[in-house]
Amino acid sequence: MSSTTLSVAIDKKIRRLCLTDFPCGIGPWRQTKNGPDEARTESPDVLLDLLRYPRSPWMYNDTWSPQASDLRELAVREPKRFSKDFILNYFTTIRITGKNVSFIDERLLKFSKLEELVLSGNLISEIPAKHLPDTLKILELRANRLSSLSGLASCPPPQLQYLGLGSNSLGSHQDVCDLTGRHWPRLACLDLSNCNFQEQRLLVATLETLPCLKTLTLKGNPFTMTPSYPGFTVDSLPQLSCLDSSWLTTEERYNFFGLARINDLVEDVASVTLSLTRLRGIPDPLMYVDKKAVEFPVVTYKYFVSYQFFSRHTPDHQGEDGNLDTSSRVTEDNSVRPDPGSDRNTGKNVSALDTADVPAVDAYETEQLSLYATPKLPWSECADLNYTLAYRISCLGDLKKFFTHGLHLNLMEEKILSWPAPSEEAQHVKPSPTKDKKGKSKEKVKTPPKAKNKKKKGPPELVHDPPIRKLLNSVHIPMQSLVQGGQRVSSVCDFGPLHVEPPPKQEEETEKKPKGDKKDKTKDCKEAKEKQKKHTEPQKSPKGKGKDAKKRDMDEHTVPPVPVPPVPVTVELSVELEKWKSVSDAFHSVTPVENG
């Protein structure tokens, strides 16, 4: 990817205007008074039609500047006025987007009447204010590589009214200090969307010094996910007319009135509530189990959903499980078995379940994320997980990155084999030595004395093997809307259909009676000969059976039924950010212990 300076990119645009070529400029194609060969020349009106006609090859459609088309027509009407300075001073608007511009050089000062400069989607990392014309009123620098405003704030254009800085790596304490009214006395519209500002009170206190600010865009910043946004900003900036592309109403100002004075309630902490409810579509794992099979082991299946989220310490949840026991290892059959040597009490344990079964996340997130799981429920057609967890997250920058990447849900299966426990009588019986006929000692099992009053035996005690966990499927849920101002994401997550494979059929024993093989073979040969005679000899259909034959023929030609597609496994998910709708909501909000 090659970079370029702004003046080089503008020169390429100007050269493509072809201001000195046909039909513009001065040339033999122009009709002049008393000129020779008037039949080969064109009038200015005809030349202008060539520029304006939609199907003309000289039609110019580039929208990098509204003055570009006007300049070409002026080159037809008054070509003698054109000079290099005249062309540069003619432009008031220049839009160079997505052209890999990396630096604004001083040649931009030659555009002495420039009022609007749009440089979105480039590679600019620094804005030298001394290279910007003083006449500039609109400056758009969205989606560049800006990491500091110090260069722009050193000597900003005094007439600037609109400043677009969205989608840049801005958000430091110094960047906040560079947005005061001392630097931007006439700024009326400011775009700081999708930046990294995390301290709402500090930024709003700085924006209060902008005397002419009317339109403000802050969505996409980490602090916008806190409950106090946008109420605190609306009440702190009464001169605002539009916030995040929405006009502020009188009702909104009334609901948030007084929130700016309550500094104790305004915290840069996000409150997230995650809920998982109905789990449907899992096929019955015992549908192919033979009831006449061996009684033991008893196989138990349970299902749950796991996910990774920020660690928490408060037991504010519903359901059996909060943190999942991540101390496990993956076996060859893509299942997970517990590892007795790992620490089960720490939420930071990164095990095989975290790294293999759960989709990978960035390294900076893995250190702060923990694995959670819903209650483990036995199979049913519709299982209500009844799972809700509330989180208090102060690392807002990491939460923004997490929501940008999305949430991964994992459908897990837990299989447990249970065996009958050994009886106490068998454990207490001791063998007694005896002698056989040859005189050798032989152990003889001593039978316990029979009890006189025998009670009926209940179900035997079972000993459970360690659970075997298996990842059935995973799904990715986008969460970008929570970063862009949304309050809730509700989704029916589709894991796709699951198939239960029937157990392999056991081959029937064909050699039960070895002596009767010859008889069976002769019997088979006789049956084969009789069948052959039936096919070779003409058969006469008896009376009254023609309809049955027709029915059999129709049944043979009938189309087999279309198989019903399997039902997908789904689970209902809800992720909600707490937002205050009024000052009373701020007072009645319950704030659990913060989780660092």
C-alpha positions as CSV (number, residue, x, y, z in Angstrom):
1,M,0.0,0.0,0.0
2,S,1.7,3.2,-1.2
3,S,1.1,6.4,0.5
4,T,1.0,9.9,-0.9
5,T,0.8,13.5,0.1
6,L,-2.4,15.6,-0.2
7,S,-1.1,17.9,-2.9
8,V,-0.1,15.0,-5.2
9,A,-3.6,13.5,-4.8
10,I,-5.3,16.9,-5.7
11,D,-3.0,17.4,-8.7
12,K,-4.1,14.1,-10.1
13,K,-7.8,15.1,-9.8
14,I,-7.1,18.5,-11.5
15,R,-5.3,16.9,-14.4
16,R,-8.2,14.6,-15.1
17,L,-10.4,17.6,-15.7
18,C,-8.5,18.1,-19.0
19,L,-9.0,21.9,-18.9
20,T,-6.8,22.5,-21.9
21,D,-8.0,19.6,-24.0
22,F,-11.1,19.2,-26.3
23,P,-13.7,20.4,-25.8
24,C,-12.2,22.8,-23.1
25,G,-9.5,25.4,-23.5
26,I,-8.2,27.2,-26.6
27,G,-7.6,25.1,-29.7
28,P,-8.4,24.7,-33.4
29,W,-11.8,23.2,-32.5
30,R,-13.0,26.6,-31.3
31,Q,-14.9,28.9,-33.6
32,T,-13.4,32.4,-33.9
33,K,-14.3,35.5,-35.8
34,N,-12.8,35.7,-39.3
35,G,-11.1,32.3,-38.7
36,P,-10.3,29.9,-41.5
37,D,-12.1,26.6,-41.9
38,E,-15.2,27.5,-40.0
39,A,-16.8,24.3,-41.0
40,R,-14.3,22.3,-38.8
41,T,-14.9,24.4,-35.7
42,E,-17.6,24.4,-33.0
43,S,-19.5,27.1,-31.2
44,P,-19.2,27.3,-27.4
45,D,-22.8,26.1,-27.0
46,V,-22.1,22.9,-28.9
47,L,-19.0,22.3,-26.8
48,L,-20.9,22.8,-23.6
49,D,-23.5,20.2,-24.7
50,L,-20.6,17.8,-25.1
51,L,-19.8,18.3,-21.4
52,R,-23.3,18.1,-20.2
53,Y,-24.8,15.2,-22.3
54,P,-25.0,12.1,-20.1
55,R,-23.8,9.7,-22.9
56,S,-21.0,12.0,-24.1
57,P,-17.5,10.6,-23.7
58,W,-16.5,14.0,-22.3
59,M,-19.0,13.8,-19.5
60,Y,-17.3,14.2,-16.1
61,N,-18.9,12.4,-13.1
62,D,-16.3,12.6,-10.3
63,T,-17.7,14.2,-7.2
64,W,-14.5,15.1,-5.4
65,S,-15.4,18.8,-5.7
66,P,-18.6,20.6,-6.8
67,Q,-16.4,23.2,-8.5
68,A,-14.9,20.6,-10.9
69,S,-17.8,20.6,-13.4
70,D,-18.2,24.4,-13.1
71,L,-14.5,24.8,-13.8
72,R,-14.7,22.8,-17.0
73,E,-17.7,24.8,-18.3
74,L,-15.8,28.0,-17.5
75,A,-12.9,26.7,-19.5
76,V,-15.2,26.6,-22.5
77,R,-16.8,30.0,-22.0
78,E,-13.7,32.0,-20.9
79,P,-10.6,30.0,-21.5
80,K,-8.4,33.1,-21.6
81,R,-8.9,33.7,-17.8
82,F,-7.3,30.4,-16.9
83,S,-4.0,30.3,-15.0
84,K,-2.6,28.1,-12.3
85,D,-3.4,30.6,-9.5
86,F,-6.9,31.0,-10.9
87,I,-7.6,27.3,-10.8
88,L,-6.3,26.9,-7.2
89,N,-8.2,29.8,-5.9
90,Y,-11.4,28.6,-7.6
91,F,-11.9,25.6,-5.3
92,T,-13.9,26.0,-2.1
93,T,-14.5,22.3,-1.4
94,I,-12.1,19.4,-1.8
95,R,-13.0,15.8,-0.9
96,I,-10.2,13.2,-1.1
97,T,-11.4,10.0,0.5
98,G,-9.8,6.6,0.5
99,K,-6.7,7.6,-1.5
100,N,-4.0,6.6,1.0
101,V,-3.1,10.2,1.8
102,S,-0.7,10.1,4.7
103,F,0.4,13.7,5.0
104,I,-1.0,17.2,4.6
105,D,1.8,19.3,3.0
106,E,2.2,23.1,2.9
107,R,1.1,23.3,-0.8
108,L,-2.5,23.2,0.5
109,L,-2.1,26.8,1.6
110,K,-2.2,27.8,-2.1
111,F,-5.9,27.1,-2.0
112,S,-6.6,30.5,-0.5
113,K,-10.4,30.2,-0.7
114,L,-10.8,26.7,0.6
115,E,-13.7,26.3,3.1
116,E,-14.4,22.5,3.2
117,L,-11.8,19.8,3.4
118,V,-12.9,16.1,3.6
119,L,-10.1,13.5,4.1
120,S,-12.0,10.5,5.4
121,G,-10.6,7.0,5.1
122,N,-6.9,7.9,4.6
123,L,-3.7,7.2,6.4
124,I,-3.2,10.5,8.1
125,S,-1.5,10.2,11.6
126,E,-0.8,13.9,12.2
127,I,-2.5,17.2,11.3
128,P,-0.1,20.1,11.1
129,A,-2.3,23.1,11.7
130,K,0.1,25.5,10.0
131,H,-0.6,23.8,6.6
132,L,-4.3,24.4,6.8
133,P,-5.8,27.6,5.2
134,D,-7.3,30.1,7.6
135,T,-10.5,30.2,5.5
136,L,-11.4,26.6,6.4
137,K,-14.8,26.1,8.0
138,I,-15.3,22.3,7.7
139,L,-12.6,19.7,8.4
140,E,-13.5,16.0,8.2
141,L,-10.8,13.6,9.3
142,R,-12.9,10.5,10.0
143,A,-11.4,7.0,9.9
144,N,-7.7,8.0,9.8
145,R,-4.8,7.1,12.0
146,L,-4.9,10.0,14.4
147,S,-3.7,9.3,17.9
148,S,-3.2,12.9,19.1
149,L,-4.8,16.3,18.6
150,S,-1.7,18.3,19.7
151,G,-0.7,19.2,16.2
152,L,-4.1,20.3,15.2
153,A,-4.8,22.2,18.4
154,S,-1.5,24.2,18.3
155,C,-2.9,26.7,15.7
156,P,-6.3,25.6,14.5
157,P,-8.2,27.5,11.7
158,P,-10.0,30.3,13.4
159,Q,-13.1,30.1,11.3
160,L,-13.7,26.3,11.8
161,Q,-17.3,25.4,12.5
162,Y,-17.3,21.6,11.9
163,L,-14.7,19.1,13.1
164,G,-15.1,15.4,12.3
165,L,-12.7,13.2,14.3
166,G,-14.7,10.0,14.4
167,S,-13.2,6.5,14.2
168,N,-9.7,7.6,15.3
169,S,-7.5,6.4,18.2
170,L,-8.3,9.5,20.3
171,G,-9.2,9.5,24.0
172,S,-6.2,10.4,26.1
173,H,-6.3,13.1,28.8
174,Q,-4.3,15.4,26.5
175,D,-6.9,15.0,23.7
176,V,-9.6,16.1,26.1
177,C,-7.6,19.2,27.1
178,D,-7.2,20.1,23.4
179,L,-11.0,20.4,22.9
180,T,-11.6,23.5,24.9
181,G,-13.2,26.7,23.7
182,R,-9.9,28.5,23.7
183,H,-8.9,26.4,20.7
184,W,-12.2,26.3,18.9
185,P,-14.2,29.5,19.6
186,R,-16.6,29.0,16.7
187,L,-17.0,25.3,16.7
188,A,-20.7,24.4,16.3
189,C,-20.6,20.7,15.3
190,L,-18.2,18.1,16.7
191,D,-18.0,14.4,15.8
192,L,-16.1,12.2,18.3
193,S,-17.9,9.0,17.5
194,N,-16.2,5.6,17.7
195,C,-13.1,7.0,19.6
196,N,-11.7,5.7,22.9
197,F,-12.9,8.3,25.4
198,Q,-13.7,6.6,28.7
199,E,-14.2,9.4,31.2
200,Q,-17.5,11.0,30.7
201,R,-17.4,13.7,33.3
202,L,-14.0,15.0,32.2
203,L,-14.9,15.1,28.6
204,V,-18.3,16.8,29.2
205,A,-16.6,19.4,31.5
206,T,-14.3,20.3,28.6
207,L,-17.1,20.5,26.1
208,E,-18.9,22.9,28.3
209,T,-16.3,25.5,27.4
210,L,-17.3,25.4,23.7
211,P,-19.6,28.4,23.4
212,C,-21.2,27.7,20.0
213,L,-21.5,23.9,20.2
214,K,-25.0,22.8,19.0
215,T,-24.4,19.3,17.5
216,L,-22.4,16.6,19.2
217,T,-21.8,12.9,18.2
218,L,-20.4,10.6,20.9
219,K,-21.8,7.2,20.1
220,G,-19.2,4.4,19.9
221,N,-17.1,5.7,22.8
222,P,-16.7,3.3,25.8
223,F,-18.3,5.6,28.3
224,T,-21.6,5.7,26.2
225,M,-22.3,2.1,27.6
226,T,-22.7,3.4,31.1
227,P,-26.1,3.9,32.7
228,S,-25.7,7.7,33.0
229,Y,-25.3,8.2,29.3
230,P,-26.9,10.2,27.6
231,G,-28.7,11.7,30.6
232,F,-25.6,13.3,32.2
233,T,-24.4,14.8,28.9
234,V,-27.8,16.2,28.0
235,D,-28.2,17.9,31.3
236,S,-24.6,19.2,31.4
237,L,-24.8,20.8,27.9
238,P,-28.1,22.8,27.8
239,Q,-27.0,24.5,24.6
240,L,-27.0,21.2,22.6
241,S,-29.7,20.8,20.0
242,C,-28.7,17.4,18.5
243,L,-26.9,14.5,20.2
244,D,-25.9,11.4,18.3
245,S,-28.0,12.3,15.2
246,S,-31.1,12.8,17.3
247,W,-32.8,16.1,18.1
248,L,-33.2,16.6,21.8
249,T,-36.8,17.1,23.0
250,T,-38.1,19.1,25.9
251,E,-39.3,15.9,27.6
252,E,-35.8,14.4,27.6
253,R,-34.3,17.5,29.1
254,Y,-37.0,17.5,31.8
255,N,-36.4,13.8,32.6
256,F,-32.7,14.4,33.0
257,F,-32.9,17.7,34.8
258,G,-30.6,17.8,37.8
259,L,-28.5,14.8,36.9
260,A,-25.5,16.9,36.2
261,R,-25.4,18.0,39.8
262,I,-25.4,14.5,41.2
263,N,-21.8,13.5,40.7
264,D,-21.8,10.7,43.2
265,L,-24.1,8.6,41.0
266,V,-22.3,9.1,37.7
267,E,-19.6,6.4,37.4
268,D,-17.7,5.1,34.4
269,V,-18.9,1.6,35.0
270,A,-21.2,-0.4,32.7
271,S,-23.9,-2.7,34.0
272,V,-24.6,-5.7,31.8
273,T,-27.3,-8.3,32.3
274,L,-27.1,-11.6,30.3
275,S,-30.0,-14.0,30.2
276,L,-30.4,-17.4,28.6
277,T,-33.8,-19.1,28.6
278,R,-35.5,-21.7,26.5
279,L,-33.3,-24.4,24.9
280,R,-35.1,-26.4,22.2
281,G,-34.4,-28.9,19.5
282,I,-32.0,-31.3,21.1
283,P,-32.7,-34.8,19.9
284,D,-33.3,-37.5,22.5
285,P,-30.0,-39.2,23.0
286,L,-31.8,-42.4,24.2
287,M,-34.1,-42.8,21.2
288,Y,-32.0,-45.7,19.8
289,V,-31.2,-47.4,23.1
290,D,-32.4,-51.1,23.2
291,K,-34.4,-51.7,26.3
292,K,-33.3,-55.4,26.4
293,A,-29.7,-54.3,26.6
294,V,-27.5,-54.7,29.6
295,E,-28.8,-52.9,32.7
296,F,-25.4,-51.3,33.5
297,P,-23.8,-48.9,33.1
298,V,-26.6,-46.3,33.5
299,V,-25.9,-43.5,31.1
300,T,-27.1,-40.0,32.0
301,Y,-27.0,-37.0,29.6
302,K,-27.2,-33.4,30.6
303,Y,-27.0,-30.3,28.5
304,F,-25.9,-26.7,29.1
305,V,-24.6,-23.6,27.4
306,S,-21.2,-22.0,28.1
307,Y,-19.7,-18.7,27.1
308,Q,-16.8,-16.4,28.0
309,F,-17.4,-13.0,29.6
310,F,-15.7,-10.6,32.0
311,S,-15.1,-12.1,35.5
312,R,-17.4,-11.2,38.3
313,H,-17.4,-11.9,42.1
314,T,-20.9,-11.2,43.3
315,P,-23.4,-14.1,43.5
316,D,-26.2,-12.1,41.9
317,H,-27.5,-14.8,39.5
318,Q,-30.2,-17.3,39.0
319,G,-29.7,-21.0,38.3
320,E,-27.5,-23.8,39.7
321,D,-24.1,-22.7,38.2
322,G,-22.4,-19.5,37.6
323,N,-18.7,-20.1,36.9
324,L,-18.1,-23.3,34.9
325,D,-15.5,-25.7,36.3
326,T,-12.9,-25.1,33.6
327,S,-10.5,-27.7,35.0
328,S,-10.8,-30.2,32.2
329,R,-8.9,-31.7,29.3
330,V,-9.9,-32.7,25.8
331,T,-9.9,-36.3,24.8
332,E,-9.5,-37.7,21.3
333,D,-13.2,-38.0,20.6
334,N,-13.6,-34.2,21.0
335,S,-14.9,-34.6,24.6
336,V,-13.8,-33.0,27.8
337,R,-12.8,-34.8,31.0
338,P,-12.0,-33.2,34.3
339,D,-8.5,-32.8,35.3
340,P,-8.1,-33.5,39.0
341,G,-4.8,-31.6,39.2
342,S,-6.2,-28.2,38.4
343,D,-7.5,-25.5,40.7
344,R,-11.3,-25.4,40.5
345,N,-11.7,-22.2,42.6
346,T,-9.9,-19.7,40.4
347,G,-11.8,-18.2,37.5
348,K,-8.6,-17.4,35.6
349,N,-7.6,-21.0,34.9
350,V,-7.1,-21.4,31.2
351,S,-7.7,-25.1,30.4
352,A,-8.3,-27.2,27.3
353,L,-12.0,-26.3,27.5
354,D,-11.1,-22.6,27.3
355,T,-8.7,-22.9,24.4
356,A,-9.9,-25.8,22.3
357,D,-13.7,-26.0,22.6
358,V,-14.3,-22.2,23.0
359,P,-13.7,-20.1,19.9
360,A,-10.4,-18.1,20.2
361,V,-10.4,-14.5,21.3
362,D,-7.7,-11.9,21.4
363,A,-4.8,-12.2,23.9
364,Y,-5.7,-9.1,25.8
365,E,-9.3,-10.4,26.3
366,T,-8.4,-13.9,27.3
367,E,-6.6,-12.7,30.5
368,Q,-9.8,-10.9,31.7
369,L,-12.4,-13.3,30.5
370,S,-13.8,-16.2,32.5
371,L,-15.8,-19.2,31.4
372,Y,-19.5,-19.4,32.6
373,A,-22.1,-22.0,32.1
374,T,-25.9,-22.4,32.6
375,P,-27.4,-25.0,34.8
376,K,-26.9,-28.6,33.5
377,L,-30.4,-29.9,32.7
378,P,-31.5,-33.4,31.6
379,W,-32.8,-33.8,28.1
380,S,-36.3,-32.5,27.3
381,E,-37.9,-31.1,24.1
382,C,-37.9,-27.6,25.6
383,A,-35.7,-26.9,28.6
384,D,-36.0,-23.6,30.5
385,L,-32.4,-22.7,31.5
386,N,-33.7,-19.8,33.7
387,Y,-30.2,-18.3,33.8
388,T,-29.4,-14.6,34.5
389,L,-26.2,-13.0,35.4
390,A,-25.5,-9.3,36.1
391,Y,-22.0,-7.8,35.6
392,R,-20.4,-4.6,36.7
393,I,-17.5,-3.8,34.3
394,S,-15.2,-0.8,34.8
395,C,-12.7,-1.6,32.0
396,L,-14.9,0.0,29.4
397,G,-12.3,0.0,26.6
398,D,-12.0,-3.8,26.8
399,L,-15.8,-4.2,27.0
400,K,-16.1,-2.2,23.7
401,K,-13.6,-4.5,22.0
402,F,-15.4,-7.5,23.4
403,F,-18.7,-6.3,22.0
404,T,-17.1,-5.4,18.7
405,H,-15.8,-9.0,18.3
406,G,-19.1,-10.5,19.5
407,L,-20.2,-13.2,21.9
408,H,-19.6,-16.9,21.4
409,L,-22.1,-19.5,22.8
410,N,-21.1,-23.1,23.1
411,L,-23.7,-26.0,23.3
412,M,-22.2,-28.6,25.6
413,E,-23.2,-32.2,26.4
414,E,-22.3,-33.9,29.7
415,K,-22.3,-37.7,29.8
416,I,-22.0,-39.7,33.0
417,L,-21.7,-43.4,33.4
418,S,-23.0,-44.9,36.6
419,W,-22.2,-48.4,38.0
420,P,-23.6,-50.4,41.0
421,A,-21.6,-49.9,44.1
422,P,-20.0,-53.1,45.6
423,S,-22.2,-54.5,48.4
424,E,-21.1,-54.3,52.0
425,E,-21.6,-58.1,52.6
426,A,-19.1,-58.9,49.8
427,Q,-16.6,-56.6,51.3
428,H,-16.8,-58.1,54.8
429,V,-16.7,-61.8,53.8
430,K,-13.2,-63.3,54.3
431,P,-12.1,-66.5,52.4
432,S,-11.2,-69.6,54.6
433,P,-8.5,-72.0,53.6
434,T,-9.6,-75.6,52.8
435,K,-7.9,-78.7,51.4
436,D,-8.7,-80.4,48.2
437,K,-8.5,-84.2,47.5
438,K,-4.7,-84.0,46.8
439,G,-4.1,-82.3,50.1
440,K,-3.3,-78.9,48.7
441,S,-4.7,-75.9,50.4
442,K,-7.6,-74.1,48.6
443,E,-9.4,-71.0,49.5
444,K,-13.1,-71.4,50.2
445,V,-15.5,-68.6,50.2
446,K,-17.4,-68.3,53.4
447,T,-21.0,-67.5,52.9
448,P,-22.5,-65.0,55.2
449,P,-25.3,-66.2,57.6
450,K,-28.8,-65.7,56.2
451,A,-30.8,-63.1,58.0
452,K,-34.1,-64.3,59.5
453,N,-36.1,-61.2,58.7
454,K,-35.1,-60.2,55.2
455,K,-36.2,-56.8,53.9
456,K,-36.9,-56.1,50.3
457,K,-33.9,-54.8,48.4
458,G,-34.2,-51.2,47.1
459,P,-32.5,-49.8,44.0
460,P,-28.7,-50.4,44.2
461,E,-26.4,-47.6,45.0
462,L,-24.6,-46.2,42.0
463,V,-21.0,-45.0,41.6
464,H,-20.6,-42.3,39.0
465,D,-17.7,-42.0,36.7
466,P,-16.1,-38.5,36.0
467,P,-18.3,-36.5,33.6
468,I,-17.4,-36.5,29.9
469,R,-18.1,-33.1,28.4
470,K,-18.4,-32.7,24.6
471,L,-18.8,-29.6,22.5
472,L,-21.8,-30.1,20.2
473,N,-21.7,-26.8,18.3
474,S,-21.0,-23.1,18.8
475,V,-22.6,-19.9,17.4
476,H,-21.4,-16.3,17.2
477,I,-23.7,-13.5,18.2
478,P,-22.9,-9.9,16.9
479,M,-22.9,-7.3,19.7
480,Q,-21.9,-4.1,17.8
481,S,-25.2,-2.5,18.3
482,L,-24.5,-2.2,22.1
483,V,-21.5,-0.1,21.2
484,Q,-23.3,2.1,18.7
485,G,-26.0,3.2,21.2
486,G,-28.2,0.2,21.4
487,Q,-29.5,-0.9,24.8
488,R,-30.5,-4.5,24.2
489,V,-29.6,-7.5,22.0
490,S,-32.2,-10.2,21.8
491,S,-31.6,-13.2,19.6
492,V,-32.8,-16.8,19.1
493,C,-29.3,-18.4,18.6
494,D,-29.3,-21.2,16.1
495,F,-26.9,-24.0,16.7
496,G,-28.1,-25.9,13.7
497,P,-29.6,-29.5,13.7
498,L,-27.9,-32.2,15.7
499,H,-28.0,-35.9,14.6
500,V,-28.1,-38.9,17.0
501,E,-26.5,-41.8,15.3
502,P,-28.0,-45.3,16.0
503,P,-25.6,-47.8,17.6
504,P,-24.0,-50.3,15.2
505,K,-26.1,-53.4,14.5
506,Q,-24.7,-56.7,15.8
507,E,-24.2,-59.4,13.2
508,E,-26.5,-62.4,13.6
509,E,-25.0,-65.7,14.4
510,T,-25.2,-67.8,11.2
511,E,-23.4,-70.9,12.4
512,K,-25.6,-72.1,15.3
513,K,-25.8,-75.9,14.3
514,P,-22.7,-77.1,12.4
515,K,-24.2,-80.5,11.8
516,G,-27.3,-79.2,10.1
517,D,-25.5,-77.2,7.5
518,K,-26.0,-79.8,4.8
519,K,-29.7,-80.0,5.4
520,D,-30.1,-76.2,5.2
521,K,-28.1,-76.1,2.0
522,T,-30.2,-78.7,0.3
523,K,-33.4,-76.9,1.5
524,D,-32.1,-73.6,0.1
525,C,-31.4,-75.3,-3.3
526,K,-34.9,-76.7,-3.5
527,E,-36.4,-73.3,-2.7
528,A,-34.3,-71.6,-5.4
529,K,-35.4,-74.1,-8.0
530,E,-39.1,-73.6,-7.2
531,K,-38.7,-69.8,-7.5
532,Q,-37.0,-70.2,-10.8
533,K,-39.9,-72.4,-12.1
534,K,-42.4,-69.8,-11.0
535,H,-40.6,-67.1,-13.0
536,T,-40.1,-69.2,-16.2
537,E,-43.6,-70.7,-16.4
538,P,-46.5,-68.4,-17.5
539,Q,-48.7,-67.5,-14.6
540,K,-52.4,-67.1,-14.9
541,S,-54.0,-64.6,-12.6
542,P,-57.1,-66.1,-10.8
543,K,-60.4,-64.5,-11.1
544,G,-61.2,-61.6,-8.8
545,K,-57.5,-60.8,-8.2
546,G,-56.9,-58.3,-11.0
547,K,-57.6,-55.4,-8.7
548,D,-55.1,-56.6,-6.1
549,A,-52.4,-56.8,-8.8
550,K,-53.2,-53.3,-10.0
551,K,-52.9,-52.0,-6.4
552,R,-49.5,-53.7,-6.0
553,D,-48.3,-52.1,-9.3
554,M,-49.5,-48.7,-8.1
555,D,-47.7,-49.2,-4.8
556,E,-44.5,-50.0,-6.5
557,H,-44.6,-46.8,-8.5
558,T,-45.6,-44.5,-5.6
559,V,-43.1,-41.8,-4.7
560,P,-41.5,-42.4,-1.3
561,P,-42.4,-39.7,1.4
562,V,-40.1,-36.7,1.6
563,P,-38.0,-36.9,4.8
564,V,-38.8,-34.2,7.4
565,P,-35.8,-31.9,7.9
566,P,-34.3,-32.0,11.4
567,V,-35.2,-29.3,13.8
568,P,-32.4,-26.9,14.6
569,V,-31.2,-26.5,18.2
570,T,-32.0,-23.0,19.5
571,V,-31.5,-21.0,22.7
572,E,-33.0,-17.6,23.6
573,L,-30.4,-15.0,24.5
574,S,-30.7,-11.5,25.9
575,V,-27.9,-9.0,26.6
576,E,-29.0,-5.7,28.1
577,L,-27.1,-2.5,29.1
578,E,-28.6,-0.6,32.0
579,K,-29.7,2.9,31.0
580,W,-31.2,5.6,33.1
581,K,-34.4,7.1,31.6
582,S,-34.7,9.7,34.3
583,V,-33.2,11.0,37.5
584,S,-35.5,8.8,39.5
585,D,-34.0,5.7,37.7
586,A,-30.6,6.9,38.9
587,F,-31.7,7.0,42.5
588,H,-33.5,3.6,42.4
589,S,-30.8,1.7,40.5
590,V,-29.2,-1.1,42.5
591,T,-25.4,-1.0,42.1
592,P,-23.7,-4.3,43.1
593,V,-20.1,-4.5,44.0
594,E,-17.7,-3.5,41.3
595,N,-15.5,-6.2,39.8
596,G,-12.3,-4.4,39.0
